[in-house]
Amino acid sequence: MIDREQIDRSVDAVAPDVVELSKRIHAHPELRFEEHRAAGWLADSLERAGVTVERGVGALPTAFRARLGSGPGPRIAILAEYDALPQIGHACGHNLIAGGALGAFLALAKQAKLPGNVDLIGTPAEEGGGGKIRLLEAGVFEGVDAAMMFHPYDRDILAHPALASRWFTMKFSGAPAHAAIAPWDGNSALTACLETFRLIDSQRVHFRDGVRVHGFVTNGGQAVNVIPEHAACEFSVRAPFKAELERVAAIVERCARGAALACGVEVELSVRQGYREMKNNLTIARRFGAALEALGRPARETDARVGAGSTDMGDLSQAVPSIHPYLAICDEGETLCHQHAFAACAASERGFQTMLTAAKAMARTTLDLLEDGKLLERVKAEFAQG
Ligand SMILES: [Zn+2]
């Protein structure tokens, strides 16, 4: 059995480089599918450590994969995200996800002999691009027995839900007319657009707990003296499980069609598949929790007081036993993902310390899964149960 404290020391040994890289990614935010520098820097530092890197894996130029081990035995994947958000940069802390994954992998790479195989997979475009879905479809996760990553948050949670999601674009087309001379000759596309928001609000009373429906107007008209001929909005629909997502999506669609009918305008709906709900593998999550505890950082399993988002890790978790634990980089309630203050925490001393703790816990959990065949059997049994 590989000494876990030696693994911790290996993470500490690479910590200065990993922190520096994470800082650099934070300072140069890149949007989904455009993470050329971040992916390149990660691949470069793996190569400097003597690891071969496949760049552009799965036909995604900003994805990559590095592998340890080549013999029989299980294969565990550690995932790195590194995309940022428009306007607010690394306000989701993906620079820390990248550093945590790199630190764990480099520590494992220092082992002379691993009891199995480990992949580090660079997964671009988590923010609305679904990079993991593309990699899944391209077969990049074939042969992977379990997958893990960590995500920065305002508290430590081992197995938090992530919502199934779907995106709607609604385009309304009416008839333009002079808004003062002859408003009766027009049909306002904007009115139908706004009525859609009101009708959806009227239906919220019927939504199950945890459902989120949120939208914004992307086109509100063309001129103040013209009855708007064109208007458009976008909605995100999210639910804790697929059946409720389908039900609420049908309600949202009905509201848009009802608003268009009432206003005498046309509506064109386009739907984009979002992410699937997270299927947390509790067997792995608890083992990650035990590793955290050994590192002096015990974590809650769940916390119903905090909301859930959506992630393409949800899609992966439906195909491969997975975990997506959250670790605090700020005080509870201080700030959360997609806020300016959270972006600052993602480049703070506390953020980097959490990243290194995550690296140690992921490396330890990976070794648990490689060394303990019975554990992996339990992981697979839980996964098969659904
Ligand atoms: Zn994120």
Boltz pocket constraint, residues with backbone or C-beta under 6 A from the ligand:
constraints:
  - pocket:
      binder: B
      contacts: [[A, 92], [A, 93], [A, 94], [A, 126], [A, 151], [A, 337]]
      max_distance: 6.0
